[in-house]
Amino acid sequence: MSMLNKAAAQVHGAVDQVADAAAPAAQWLEKQSDTLTSGSEKLIRDSSRYVAKHPLQSLAVALAAGYLISRLLR
């Protein structure tokens, strides 16, 4: 049983080391997700303003993009 306890203690130690090493990466990813979220919200807001100011140009761009995508997917 003593050998099993030693193995369990070593495994717990290894798991703790991995968790400690992964914590900064998790924090970095969380920070980046906040940055990406705010960037995507700004893109949506700017796009909406552009479409409201230039509806015909926006329609032309959408039609051209749809046409090109349909041609590429054939």
C-alpha positions in Angstrom: 0.0 0.0 0.0 2.9 2.3 0.7 4.1 2.0 -2.9 0.6 3.0 -4.1 0.6 6.1 -1.8 4.0 7.2 -3.2 2.7 6.7 -6.8 -0.4 8.7 -6.0 1.6 11.5 -4.4 3.9 11.7 -7.5 0.9 11.8 -9.8 -0.7 14.6 -7.7 2.6 16.5 -7.8 2.8 16.1 -11.6 -0.8 17.3 -12.0 -0.2 20.3 -9.8 2.9 21.2 -11.9 0.9 20.9 -15.2 -1.9 23.1 -13.7 0.6 25.7 -12.6 2.2 25.8 -16.0 -1.2 26.0 -17.8 -2.5 28.9 -15.6 -0.6 31.7 -17.4 -1.7 30.3 -20.8 -5.3 30.2 -19.7 -5.1 33.8 -18.5 -3.5 34.9 -21.8 -6.3 33.2 -23.8 -9.0 34.9 -21.6 -7.4 38.3 -22.2 -7.2 37.6 -26.0 -10.8 36.5 -26.1 -11.8 39.9 -24.6 -9.8 41.7 -27.2 -11.3 39.7 -30.0 -14.8 40.2 -28.7 -14.4 43.9 -28.5 -12.8 43.9 -32.0 -15.7 42.0 -33.5 -18.3 44.3 -31.9 -16.5 47.3 -33.4 -16.4 45.6 -36.8 -20.2 45.0 -36.7 -20.9 48.5 -35.5 -18.7 50.0 -38.3 -20.2 47.7 -40.9 -23.8 48.7 -39.9 -22.9 52.4 -40.1 -21.4 51.9 -43.6 -24.4 50.0 -44.9 -26.7 52.6 -43.5 -24.7 55.4 -45.2 -24.2 53.6 -48.5 -27.0 51.1 -49.1 -26.6 50.7 -52.9 -22.8 50.2 -52.7 -23.3 47.7 -50.0 -25.9 45.8 -52.1 -23.5 45.8 -55.1 -20.7 44.5 -52.9 -22.9 41.8 -51.5 -24.1 40.7 -54.9 -20.6 40.6 -56.3 -19.3 38.6 -53.3 -22.2 36.2 -53.6 -21.5 35.7 -57.3 -17.8 35.1 -56.8 -18.4 32.6 -54.0 -20.9 30.7 -56.1 -18.4 30.6 -58.9 -15.7 29.3 -56.6 -17.9 26.6 -55.2 -18.9 25.1 -58.5 
